[in-house]
Amino acid sequence: MTVTPQAAFRALADPTRRDILMMLRGQELTIAQVAENFDMTRAAVKKHLVVLRDGGMIRTRPSGRERINSIDPAGMAPVLDWLTAFDLFWDDRLAALRQAIEEEDKK
């Protein structure tokens, strides 16, 4: 499944979904386990999980009657690729700062 940057950013746009991603770091959780941490219905949590899955941020696999959710590291690639486009901006700024500090040290 190819994930667009738009889908990835949509998945990350909501604070609840970002909280869910933080919860899933390093562990797998069922919908019920995720829902225990929020004041919302399981159905609402499931909708958030679907957006995260559609954005490529998580994987969902069946286990009996449950669905197990885990982070999909590859889903962060479109976000990282987009942010990397701004590296040149920071490289230029940091180089200018370094030069200013070196000139100040020479004085």
PDB file as gemmi writes it, atoms N, CA and C in Angstrom:
CRYST1    1.000    1.000    1.000  90.00  90.00  90.00 P 1                      
ATOM      1  N   MET A   1       0.840  -1.177   0.000  1.00  0.00           N  
ATOM      2  CA  MET A   1       0.000   0.000   0.000  1.00  0.00           C  
ATOM      3  C   MET A   1       0.888   1.243   0.000  1.00  0.00           C  
ATOM      4  N   THR A   2       0.711   2.098  -0.987  1.00  0.00           N  
ATOM      5  CA  THR A   2       1.456   3.341  -1.068  1.00  0.00           C  
ATOM      6  C   THR A   2       0.705   4.414  -0.296  1.00  0.00           C  
ATOM      7  N   VAL A   3       1.421   5.061   0.604  1.00  0.00           N  
ATOM      8  CA  VAL A   3       0.820   6.097   1.434  1.00  0.00           C  
ATOM      9  C   VAL A   3       1.267   7.455   0.909  1.00  0.00           C  
ATOM     10  N   THR A   4       0.313   8.344   0.724  1.00  0.00           N  
ATOM     11  CA  THR A   4       0.640   9.692   0.280  1.00  0.00           C  
ATOM     12  C   THR A   4       1.036  10.540   1.486  1.00  0.00           C  
ATOM     13  N   PRO A   5       1.825  11.575   1.267  1.00  0.00           N  
ATOM     14  CA  PRO A   5       2.134  12.480   2.374  1.00  0.00           C  
ATOM     15  C   PRO A   5       0.862  13.072   2.989  1.00  0.00           C  
ATOM     16  N   GLN A   6      -0.147  13.334   2.164  1.00  0.00           N  
ATOM     17  CA  GLN A   6      -1.391  13.895   2.676  1.00  0.00           C  
ATOM     18  C   GLN A   6      -2.053  12.957   3.678  1.00  0.00           C  
ATOM     19  N   ALA A   7      -2.078  11.663   3.374  1.00  0.00           N  
ATOM     20  CA  ALA A   7      -2.677  10.684   4.286  1.00  0.00           C  
ATOM     21  C   ALA A   7      -1.867  10.571   5.575  1.00  0.00           C  
ATOM     22  N   ALA A   8      -0.553  10.628   5.442  1.00  0.00           N  
ATOM     23  CA  ALA A   8       0.305  10.544   6.628  1.00  0.00           C  
ATOM     24  C   ALA A   8       0.097  11.761   7.520  1.00  0.00           C  
ATOM     25  N   PHE A   9       0.072  12.947   6.928  1.00  0.00           N  
ATOM     26  CA  PHE A   9      -0.135  14.151   7.731  1.00  0.00           C  
ATOM     27  C   PHE A   9      -1.546  14.207   8.314  1.00  0.00           C  
ATOM     28  N   ARG A  10      -2.516  13.704   7.578  1.00  0.00           N  
ATOM     29  CA  ARG A  10      -3.875  13.631   8.127  1.00  0.00           C  
ATOM     30  C   ARG A  10      -3.897  12.744   9.366  1.00  0.00           C  
ATOM     31  N   ALA A  11      -3.183  11.638   9.296  1.00  0.00           N  
ATOM     32  CA  ALA A  11      -3.122  10.725  10.441  1.00  0.00           C  
ATOM     33  C   ALA A  11      -2.477  11.390  11.645  1.00  0.00           C  
ATOM     34  N   LEU A  12      -1.490  12.212  11.410  1.00  0.00           N  
ATOM     35  CA  LEU A  12      -0.767  12.868  12.498  1.00  0.00           C  
ATOM     36  C   LEU A  12      -1.428  14.163  12.979  1.00  0.00           C  
ATOM     37  N   ALA A  13      -2.424  14.630  12.259  1.00  0.00           N  
ATOM     38  CA  ALA A  13      -3.025  15.935  12.553  1.00  0.00           C  
ATOM     39  C   ALA A  13      -3.786  15.981  13.873  1.00  0.00           C  
ATOM     40  N   ASP A  14      -4.304  14.869  14.307  1.00  0.00           N  
ATOM     41  CA  ASP A  14      -5.153  14.854  15.505  1.00  0.00           C  
ATOM     42  C   ASP A  14      -4.339  14.481  16.743  1.00  0.00           C  
ATOM     43  N   PRO A  15      -4.497  15.230  17.844  1.00  0.00           N  
ATOM     44  CA  PRO A  15      -3.733  14.922  19.059  1.00  0.00           C  
ATOM     45  C   PRO A  15      -4.031  13.534  19.629  1.00  0.00           C  
ATOM     46  N   THR A  16      -5.262  13.071  19.481  1.00  0.00           N  
ATOM     47  CA  THR A  16      -5.606  11.733  19.971  1.00  0.00           C  
ATOM     48  C   THR A  16      -4.828  10.675  19.196  1.00  0.00           C  
ATOM     49  N   ARG A  17      -4.725  10.846  17.893  1.00  0.00           N  
ATOM     50  CA  ARG A  17      -3.985   9.875  17.090  1.00  0.00           C  
ATOM     51  C   ARG A  17      -2.493   9.917  17.430  1.00  0.00           C  
ATOM     52  N   ARG A  18      -1.976  11.105  17.694  1.00  0.00           N  
ATOM     53  CA  ARG A  18      -0.568  11.180  18.106  1.00  0.00           C  
ATOM     54  C   ARG A  18      -0.374  10.489  19.453  1.00  0.00           C  
ATOM     55  N   ASP A  19      -1.333  10.638  20.359  1.00  0.00           N  
ATOM     56  CA  ASP A  19      -1.265   9.935  21.650  1.00  0.00           C  
ATOM     57  C   ASP A  19      -1.299   8.420  21.451  1.00  0.00           C  
ATOM     58  N   ILE A  20      -2.137   7.970  20.543  1.00  0.00           N  
ATOM     59  CA  ILE A  20      -2.222   6.531  20.259  1.00  0.00           C  
ATOM     60  C   ILE A  20      -0.880   6.025  19.729  1.00  0.00           C  
ATOM     61  N   LEU A  21      -0.269   6.780  18.839  1.00  0.00           N  
ATOM     62  CA  LEU A  21       1.045   6.375  18.318  1.00  0.00           C  
ATOM     63  C   LEU A  21       2.066   6.269  19.440  1.00  0.00           C  
ATOM     64  N   MET A  22       2.039   7.214  20.356  1.00  0.00           N  
ATOM     65  CA  MET A  22       2.967   7.158  21.488  1.00  0.00           C  
ATOM     66  C   MET A  22       2.711   5.901  22.328  1.00  0.00           C  
ATOM     67  N   MET A  23       1.459   5.543  22.497  1.00  0.00           N  
ATOM     68  CA  MET A  23       1.117   4.339  23.265  1.00  0.00           C  
ATOM     69  C   MET A  23       1.624   3.075  22.566  1.00  0.00           C  
ATOM     70  N   LEU A  24       1.587   3.079  21.250  1.00  0.00           N  
ATOM     71  CA  LEU A  24       1.965   1.889  20.491  1.00  0.00           C  
ATOM     72  C   LEU A  24       3.474   1.731  20.321  1.00  0.00           C  
ATOM     73  N   ARG A  25       4.235   2.750  20.729  1.00  0.00           N  
ATOM     74  CA  ARG A  25       5.690   2.622  20.637  1.00  0.00           C  
ATOM     75  C   ARG A  25       6.149   1.422  21.438  1.00  0.00           C  
ATOM     76  N   GLY A  26       6.755   0.476  20.771  1.00  0.00           N  
ATOM     77  CA  GLY A  26       7.355  -0.653  21.466  1.00  0.00           C  
ATOM     78  C   GLY A  26       6.392  -1.708  21.975  1.00  0.00           C  
ATOM     79  N   GLN A  27       5.110  -1.576  21.651  1.00  0.00           N  
ATOM     80  CA  GLN A  27       4.168  -2.616  22.091  1.00  0.00           C  
ATOM     81  C   GLN A  27       2.989  -2.710  21.126  1.00  0.00           C  
ATOM     82  N   GLU A  28       2.343  -3.837  21.165  1.00  0.00           N  
ATOM     83  CA  GLU A  28       1.136  -4.053  20.386  1.00  0.00           C  
ATOM     84  C   GLU A  28      -0.052  -3.966  21.332  1.00  0.00           C  
ATOM     85  N   LEU A  29      -1.136  -3.355  20.852  1.00  0.00           N  
ATOM     86  CA  LEU A  29      -2.327  -3.208  21.683  1.00  0.00           C  
ATOM     87  C   LEU A  29      -3.580  -3.503  20.877  1.00  0.00           C  
ATOM     88  N   THR A  30      -4.576  -4.040  21.561  1.00  0.00           N  
ATOM     89  CA  THR A  30      -5.887  -4.238  20.945  1.00  0.00           C  
ATOM     90  C   THR A  30      -6.651  -2.921  20.996  1.00  0.00           C  
ATOM     91  N   ILE A  31      -7.766  -2.872  20.291  1.00  0.00           N  
ATOM     92  CA  ILE A  31      -8.622  -1.685  20.335  1.00  0.00           C  
ATOM     93  C   ILE A  31      -9.058  -1.423  21.770  1.00  0.00           C  
ATOM     94  N   ALA A  32      -9.436  -2.462  22.495  1.00  0.00           N  
ATOM     95  CA  ALA A  32      -9.893  -2.304  23.882  1.00  0.00           C  
ATOM     96  C   ALA A  32      -8.787  -1.726  24.759  1.00  0.00           C  
ATOM     97  N   GLN A  33      -7.567  -2.195  24.572  1.00  0.00           N  
ATOM     98  CA  GLN A  33      -6.450  -1.691  25.373  1.00  0.00           C  
ATOM     99  C   GLN A  33      -6.169  -0.219  25.075  1.00  0.00           C  
ATOM    100  N   VAL A  34      -6.306   0.159  23.819  1.00  0.00           N  
ATOM    101  CA  VAL A  34      -6.122   1.571  23.461  1.00  0.00           C  
ATOM    102  C   VAL A  34      -7.264   2.390  24.060  1.00  0.00           C  
ATOM    103  N   ALA A  35      -8.489   1.892  23.923  1.00  0.00           N  
ATOM    104  CA  ALA A  35      -9.674   2.623  24.387  1.00  0.00           C  
ATOM    105  C   ALA A  35      -9.659   2.868  25.894  1.00  0.00           C  
ATOM    106  N   GLU A  36      -9.021   1.988  26.658  1.00  0.00           N  
ATOM    107  CA  GLU A  36      -8.942   2.162  28.119  1.00  0.00           C  
ATOM    108  C   GLU A  36      -8.295   3.482  28.515  1.00  0.00           C  
ATOM    109  N   ASN A  37      -7.505   4.033  27.629  1.00  0.00           N  
ATOM    110  CA  ASN A  37      -6.751   5.241  27.927  1.00  0.00           C  
ATOM    111  C   ASN A  37      -7.455   6.536  27.514  1.00  0.00           C  
ATOM    112  N   PHE A  38      -8.649   6.416  26.976  1.00  0.00           N  
ATOM    113  CA  PHE A  38      -9.361   7.589  26.473  1.00  0.00           C  
ATOM    114  C   PHE A  38     -10.795   7.605  26.970  1.00  0.00           C  
ATOM    115  N   ASP A  39     -11.329   8.788  27.076  1.00  0.00           N  
ATOM    116  CA  ASP A  39     -12.724   8.962  27.465  1.00  0.00           C  
ATOM    117  C   ASP A  39     -13.580   9.048  26.203  1.00  0.00           C  
ATOM    118  N   MET A  40     -13.615   7.924  25.468  1.00  0.00           N  
ATOM    119  CA  MET A  40     -14.417   7.832  24.248  1.00  0.00           C  
ATOM    120  C   MET A  40     -14.778   6.371  24.022  1.00  0.00           C  
ATOM    121  N   THR A  41     -15.706   6.148  23.150  1.00  0.00           N  
ATOM    122  CA  THR A  41     -16.156   4.783  22.891  1.00  0.00           C  
ATOM    123  C   THR A  41     -15.100   4.011  22.100  1.00  0.00           C  
ATOM    124  N   ARG A  42     -15.240   2.694  22.151  1.00  0.00           N  
ATOM    125  CA  ARG A  42     -14.351   1.851  21.339  1.00  0.00           C  
ATOM    126  C   ARG A  42     -14.526   2.162  19.861  1.00  0.00           C  
ATOM    127  N   ALA A  43     -15.760   2.464  19.455  1.00  0.00           N  
ATOM    128  CA  ALA A  43     -16.018   2.791  18.050  1.00  0.00           C  
ATOM    129  C   ALA A  43     -15.245   4.041  17.635  1.00  0.00           C  
ATOM    130  N   ALA A  44     -15.186   5.040  18.514  1.00  0.00           N  
ATOM    131  CA  ALA A  44     -14.437   6.265  18.214  1.00  0.00           C  
ATOM    132  C   ALA A  44     -12.942   5.968  18.127  1.00  0.00           C  
ATOM    133  N   VAL A  45     -12.449   5.141  19.038  1.00  0.00           N  
ATOM    134  CA  VAL A  45     -11.034   4.756  18.995  1.00  0.00           C  
ATOM    135  C   VAL A  45     -10.754   3.993  17.713  1.00  0.00           C  
ATOM    136  N   LYS A  46     -11.662   3.113  17.327  1.00  0.00           N  
ATOM    137  CA  LYS A  46     -11.462   2.338  16.098  1.00  0.00           C  
ATOM    138  C   LYS A  46     -11.366   3.263  14.891  1.00  0.00           C  
ATOM    139  N   LYS A  47     -12.161   4.327  14.863  1.00  0.00           N  
ATOM    140  CA  LYS A  47     -12.086   5.274  13.748  1.00  0.00           C  
ATOM    141  C   LYS A  47     -10.710   5.940  13.694  1.00  0.00           C  
ATOM    142  N   HIS A  48     -10.185   6.286  14.858  1.00  0.00           N  
ATOM    143  CA  HIS A  48      -8.844   6.867  14.891  1.00  0.00           C  
ATOM    144  C   HIS A  48      -7.810   5.859  14.390  1.00  0.00           C  
ATOM    145  N   LEU A  49      -7.956   4.612  14.792  1.00  0.00           N  
ATOM    146  CA  LEU A  49      -7.027   3.573  14.348  1.00  0.00           C  
ATOM    147  C   LEU A  49      -7.106   3.363  12.835  1.00  0.00           C  
ATOM    148  N   VAL A  50      -8.299   3.466  12.274  1.00  0.00           N  
ATOM    149  CA  VAL A  50      -8.457   3.325  10.822  1.00  0.00           C  
ATOM    150  C   VAL A  50      -7.728   4.459  10.099  1.00  0.00           C  
ATOM    151  N   VAL A  51      -7.852   5.681  10.603  1.00  0.00           N  
ATOM    152  CA  VAL A  51      -7.150   6.815   9.988  1.00  0.00           C  
ATOM    153  C   VAL A  51      -5.637   6.600  10.082  1.00  0.00           C  
ATOM    154  N   LEU A  52      -5.166   6.124  11.226  1.00  0.00           N  
ATOM    155  CA  LEU A  52      -3.737   5.832  11.383  1.00  0.00           C  
ATOM    156  C   LEU A  52      -3.290   4.739  10.421  1.00  0.00           C  
ATOM    157  N   ARG A  53      -4.107   3.708  10.270  1.00  0.00           N  
ATOM    158  CA  ARG A  53      -3.772   2.622   9.340  1.00  0.00           C  
ATOM    159  C   ARG A  53      -3.775   3.138   7.899  1.00  0.00           C  
ATOM    160  N   ASP A  54      -4.790   3.912   7.536  1.00  0.00           N  
ATOM    161  CA  ASP A  54      -4.866   4.456   6.181  1.00  0.00           C  
ATOM    162  C   ASP A  54      -3.710   5.418   5.895  1.00  0.00           C  
ATOM    163  N   GLY A  55      -3.202   6.053   6.941  1.00  0.00           N  
ATOM    164  CA  GLY A  55      -2.060   6.941   6.796  1.00  0.00           C  
ATOM    165  C   GLY A  55      -0.733   6.215   6.834  1.00  0.00           C  
ATOM    166  N   GLY A  56      -0.786   4.890   6.981  1.00  0.00           N  
ATOM    167  CA  GLY A  56       0.419   4.073   6.974  1.00  0.00           C  
ATOM    168  C   GLY A  56       1.176   4.077   8.285  1.00  0.00           C  
ATOM    169  N   MET A  57       0.599   4.655   9.337  1.00  0.00           N  
ATOM    170  CA  MET A  57       1.307   4.774  10.610  1.00  0.00           C  
ATOM    171  C   MET A  57       1.286   3.489  11.439  1.00  0.00           C  
ATOM    172  N   ILE A  58       0.234   2.683  11.273  1.00  0.00           N  
ATOM    173  CA  ILE A  58       0.124   1.447  12.049  1.00  0.00           C  
ATOM    174  C   ILE A  58      -0.257   0.284  11.144  1.00  0.00           C  
ATOM    175  N   ARG A  59      -0.030  -0.906  11.671  1.00  0.00           N  
ATOM    176  CA  ARG A  59      -0.487  -2.160  11.053  1.00  0.00           C  
ATOM    177  C   ARG A  59      -1.523  -2.763  11.984  1.00  0.00           C  
ATOM    178  N   THR A  60      -2.469  -3.453  11.408  1.00  0.00           N  
ATOM    179  CA  THR A  60      -3.467  -4.168  12.196  1.00  0.00           C  
ATOM    180  C   THR A  60      -3.495  -5.601  11.707  1.00  0.00           C  
ATOM    181  N   ARG A  61      -3.399  -6.534  12.670  1.00  0.00           N  
ATOM    182  CA  ARG A  61      -3.457  -7.957  12.295  1.00  0.00           C  
ATOM    183  C   ARG A  61      -4.480  -8.652  13.181  1.00  0.00           C  
ATOM    184  N   PRO A  62      -5.171  -9.614  12.597  1.00  0.00           N  
ATOM    185  CA  PRO A  62      -6.154 -10.360  13.405  1.00  0.00           C  
ATOM    186  C   PRO A  62      -5.472 -11.339  14.343  1.00  0.00           C  
ATOM    187  N   SER A  63      -6.062 -11.514  15.502  1.00  0.00           N  
ATOM    188  CA  SER A  63      -5.636 -12.528  16.466  1.00  0.00           C  
ATOM    189  C   SER A  63      -6.894 -13.019  17.157  1.00  0.00           C  
ATOM    190  N   GLY A  64      -7.433 -14.109  16.620  1.00  0.00           N  
ATOM    191  CA  GLY A  64      -8.719 -14.583  17.131  1.00  0.00           C  
ATOM    192  C   GLY A  64      -9.796 -13.558  16.827  1.00  0.00           C  
ATOM    193  N   ARG A  65     -10.511 -13.139  17.859  1.00  0.00           N  
ATOM    194  CA  ARG A  65     -11.573 -12.144  17.681  1.00  0.00           C  
ATOM    195  C   ARG A  65     -11.058 -10.709  17.813  1.00  0.00           C  
ATOM    196  N   GLU A  66      -9.821 -10.564  18.175  1.00  0.00           N  
ATOM    197  CA  GLU A  66      -9.231  -9.238  18.395  1.00  0.00           C  
ATOM    198  C   GLU A  66      -8.464  -8.768  17.165  1.00  0.00           C  
ATOM    199  N   ARG A  67      -8.212  -7.494  17.124  1.00  0.00           N  
ATOM    200  CA  ARG A  67      -7.334  -6.882  16.137  1.00  0.00           C  
ATOM    201  C   ARG A  67      -6.184  -6.261  16.912  1.00  0.00           C  
ATOM    202  N   ILE A  68      -4.972  -6.668  16.561  1.00  0.00           N  
ATOM    203  CA  ILE A  68      -3.773  -6.196  17.247  1.00  0.00           C  
ATOM    204  C   ILE A  68      -3.152  -5.080  16.413  1.00  0.00           C  
ATOM    205  N   ASN A  69      -2.885  -3.961  17.063  1.00  0.00           N  
ATOM    206  CA  ASN A  69      -2.339  -2.784  16.389  1.00  0.00           C  
ATOM    207  C   ASN A  69      -0.896  -2.571  16.810  1.00  0.00           C  
ATOM    208  N   SER A  70      -0.063  -2.201  15.835  1.00  0.00           N  
ATOM    209  CA  SER A  70       1.350  -1.917  16.118  1.00  0.00           C  
ATOM    210  C   SER A  70       1.828  -0.822  15.174  1.00  0.00           C  
ATOM    211  N   ILE A  71       2.913  -0.178  15.551  1.00  0.00           N  
ATOM    212  CA  ILE A  71       3.518   0.879  14.728  1.00  0.00           C  
ATOM    213  C   ILE A  71       4.053   0.277  13.427  1.00  0.00           C  
ATOM    214  N   ASP A  72       3.906   1.012  12.351  1.00  0.00           N  
ATOM    215  CA  ASP A  72       4.526   0.651  11.075  1.00  0.00           C  
ATOM    216  C   ASP A  72       5.572   1.728  10.774  1.00  0.00           C  
ATOM    217  N   PRO A  73       6.830   1.463  11.092  1.00  0.00           N  
ATOM    218  CA  PRO A  73       7.864   2.487  10.923  1.00  0.00           C  
ATOM    219  C   PRO A  73       7.943   3.044   9.499  1.00  0.00           C  
ATOM    220  N   ALA A  74       7.647   2.219   8.519  1.00  0.00           N  
ATOM    221  CA  ALA A  74       7.701   2.680   7.126  1.00  0.00           C  
ATOM    222  C   ALA A  74       6.688   3.795   6.866  1.00  0.00           C  
ATOM    223  N   GLY A  75       5.651   3.857   7.677  1.00  0.00           N  
ATOM    224  CA  GLY A  75       4.632   4.888   7.493  1.00  0.00           C  
ATOM    225  C   GLY A  75       5.122   6.286   7.781  1.00  0.00           C  
ATOM    226  N   MET A  76       6.206   6.383   8.517  1.00  0.00           N  
ATOM    227  CA  MET A  76       6.762   7.700   8.824  1.00  0.00           C  
ATOM    228  C   MET A  76       7.592   8.245   7.656  1.00  0.00           C  
ATOM    229  N   ALA A  77       7.923   7.409   6.685  1.00  0.00           N  
ATOM    230  CA  ALA A  77       8.789   7.817   5.577  1.00  0.00           C  
ATOM    231  C   ALA A  77       8.254   9.021   4.811  1.00  0.00           C  
ATOM    232  N   PRO A  78       6.976   9.074   4.441  1.00  0.00           N  
ATOM    233  CA  PRO A  78       6.515  10.266   3.712  1.00  0.00           C  
ATOM    234  C   PRO A  78       6.666  11.552   4.521  1.00  0.00           C  
ATOM    235  N   VAL A  79       6.462  11.463   5.819  1.00  0.00           N  
ATOM    236  CA  VAL A  79       6.605  12.641   6.680  1.00  0.00           C  
ATOM    237  C   VAL A  79       8.077  13.047   6.748  1.00  0.00           C  
ATOM    238  N   LEU A  80       8.935  12.063   6.967  1.00  0.00           N  
ATOM    239  CA  LEU A  80      10.366  12.336   7.036  1.00  0.00           C  
ATOM    240  C   LEU A  80      10.880  12.896   5.709  1.00  0.00           C  
ATOM    241  N   ASP A  81      10.435  12.327   4.605  1.00  0.00           N  
ATOM    242  CA  ASP A  81      10.849  12.817   3.287  1.00  0.00           C  
ATOM    243  C   ASP A  81      10.447  14.272   3.103  1.00  0.00           C  
ATOM    244  N   TRP A  82       9.242  14.608   3.517  1.00  0.00           N  
ATOM    245  CA  TRP A  82       8.753  15.973   3.369  1.00  0.00           C  
ATOM    246  C   TRP A  82       9.574  16.925   4.234  1.00  0.00           C  
ATOM    247  N   LEU A  83       9.831  16.529   5.474  1.00  0.00           N  
ATOM    248  CA  LEU A  83      10.597  17.380   6.384  1.00  0.00           C  
ATOM    249  C   LEU A  83      12.054  17.530   5.938  1.00  0.00           C  
ATOM    250  N   THR A  84      12.592  16.497   5.329  1.00  0.00           N  
ATOM    251  CA  THR A  84      13.978  16.516   4.874  1.00  0.00           C  
ATOM    252  C   THR A  84      14.195  17.604   3.822  1.00  0.00           C  
ATOM    253  N   ALA A  85      13.148  17.947   3.103  1.00  0.00           N  
ATOM    254  CA  ALA A  85      13.264  19.010   2.097  1.00  0.00           C  
ATOM    255  C   ALA A  85      13.671  20.334   2.733  1.00  0.00           C  
ATOM    256  N   PHE A  86      13.492  20.471   4.031  1.00  0.00           N  
ATOM    257  CA  PHE A  86      13.830  21.710   4.726  1.00  0.00           C  
ATOM    258  C   PHE A  86      15.211  21.669   5.378  1.00  0.00           C  
ATOM    259  N   ASP A  87      15.918  20.565   5.221  1.00  0.00           N  
ATOM    260  CA  ASP A  87      17.263  20.449   5.798  1.00  0.00           C  
ATOM    261  C   ASP A  87      18.192  21.543   5.288  1.00  0.00           C  
ATOM    262  N   LEU A  88      18.112  21.869   4.007  1.00  0.00           N  
ATOM    263  CA  LEU A  88      18.983  22.881   3.432  1.00  0.00           C  
ATOM    264  C   LEU A  88      18.788  24.217   4.148  1.00  0.00           C  
ATOM    265  N   PHE A  89      17.549  24.552   4.465  1.00  0.00           N  
ATOM    266  CA  PHE A  89      17.255  25.774   5.203  1.00  0.00           C  
ATOM    267  C   PHE A  89      18.021  25.795   6.518  1.00  0.00           C  
ATOM    268  N   TRP A  90      17.927  24.689   7.257  1.00  0.00           N  
ATOM    269  CA  TRP A  90      18.602  24.642   8.559  1.00  0.00           C  
ATOM    270  C   TRP A  90      20.101  24.577   8.402  1.00  0.00           C  
ATOM    271  N   ASP A  91      20.592  23.877   7.398  1.00  0.00           N  
ATOM    272  CA  ASP A  91      22.032  23.820   7.162  1.00  0.00           C  
ATOM    273  C   ASP A  91      22.586  25.223   6.925  1.00  0.00           C  
ATOM    274  N   ASP A  92      21.890  26.007   6.106  1.00  0.00           N  
ATOM    275  CA  ASP A  92      22.332  27.374   5.822  1.00  0.00           C  
ATOM    276  C   ASP A  92      22.302  28.229   7.083  1.00  0.00           C  
ATOM    277  N   ARG A  93      21.235  28.116   7.847  1.00  0.00           N  
ATOM    278  CA  ARG A  93      21.108  28.911   9.077  1.00  0.00           C  
ATOM    279  C   ARG A  93      22.182  28.531  10.097  1.00  0.00           C  
ATOM    280  N   LEU A  94      22.393  27.252  10.267  1.00  0.00           N  
ATOM    281  CA  LEU A  94      23.392  26.805  11.244  1.00  0.00           C  
ATOM    282  C   LEU A  94      24.807  27.165  10.805  1.00  0.00           C  
ATOM    283  N   ALA A  95      25.060  27.122   9.502  1.00  0.00           N  
ATOM    284  CA  ALA A  95      26.378  27.524   8.998  1.00  0.00           C  
ATOM    285  C   ALA A  95      26.611  29.009   9.257  1.00  0.00           C  
ATOM    286  N   ALA A  96      25.577  29.819   9.053  1.00  0.00           N  
ATOM    287  CA  ALA A  96      25.698  31.258   9.318  1.00  0.00           C  
ATOM    288  C   ALA A  96      25.919  31.506  10.806  1.00  0.00           C  
ATOM    289  N   LEU A  97      25.236  30.770  11.651  1.00  0.00           N  
ATOM    290  CA  LEU A  97      25.423  30.908  13.101  1.00  0.00           C  
ATOM    291  C   LEU A  97      26.850  30.523  13.486  1.00  0.00           C  
ATOM    292  N   ARG A  98      27.317  29.433  12.935  1.00  0.00           N  
ATOM    293  CA  ARG A  98      28.687  28.982  13.236  1.00  0.00           C  
ATOM    294  C   ARG A  98      29.705  30.048  12.822  1.00  0.00           C  
ATOM    295  N   GLN A  99      29.501  30.603  11.640  1.00  0.00           N  
ATOM    296  CA  GLN A  99      30.415  31.633  11.153  1.00  0.00           C  
ATOM    297  C   GLN A  99      30.375  32.855  12.071  1.00  0.00           C  
ATOM    298  N   ALA A 100      29.199  33.259  12.503  1.00  0.00           N  
ATOM    299  CA  ALA A 100      29.066  34.412  13.396  1.00  0.00           C  
ATOM    300  C   ALA A 100      29.769  34.152  14.730  1.00  0.00           C  
ATOM    301  N   ILE A 101      29.627  32.949  15.253  1.00  0.00           N  
ATOM    302  CA  ILE A 101      30.280  32.602  16.520  1.00  0.00           C  
ATOM    303  C   ILE A 101      31.795  32.598  16.355  1.00  0.00           C  
ATOM    304  N   GLU A 102      32.283  32.029  15.263  1.00  0.00           N  
ATOM    305  CA  GLU A 102      33.730  31.992  15.013  1.00  0.00           C  
ATOM    306  C   GLU A 102      34.295  33.407  14.860  1.00  0.00           C  
ATOM    307  N   GLU A 103      33.562  34.275  14.172  1.00  0.00           N  
ATOM    308  CA  GLU A 103      34.018  35.659  14.013  1.00  0.00           C  
ATOM    309  C   GLU A 103      34.036  36.380  15.359  1.00  0.00           C  
ATOM    310  N   GLU A 104      33.022  36.103  16.180  1.00  0.00           N  
ATOM    311  CA  GLU A 104      32.966  36.722  17.505  1.00  0.00           C  
ATOM    312  C   GLU A 104      34.116  36.236  18.378  1.00  0.00           C  
ATOM    313  N   ASP A 105      34.446  34.950  18.263  1.00  0.00           N  
ATOM    314  CA  ASP A 105      35.552  34.391  19.044  1.00  0.00           C  
ATOM    315  C   ASP A 105      36.894  35.003  18.631  1.00  0.00           C  
ATOM    316  N   LYS A 106      37.043  35.363  17.359  1.00  0.00           N  
ATOM    317  CA  LYS A 106      38.291  35.957  16.877  1.00  0.00           C  
ATOM    318  C   LYS A 106      38.500  37.354  17.436  1.00  0.00           C  
ATOM    319  N   LYS A 107      37.417  38.041  17.763  1.00  0.00           N  
ATOM    320  CA  LYS A 107      37.512  39.408  18.282  1.00  0.00           C  
ATOM    321  C   LYS A 107      38.005  39.373  19.667  1.00  0.00           C  
TER     322      LYS A 107                                                      
END                                                                             
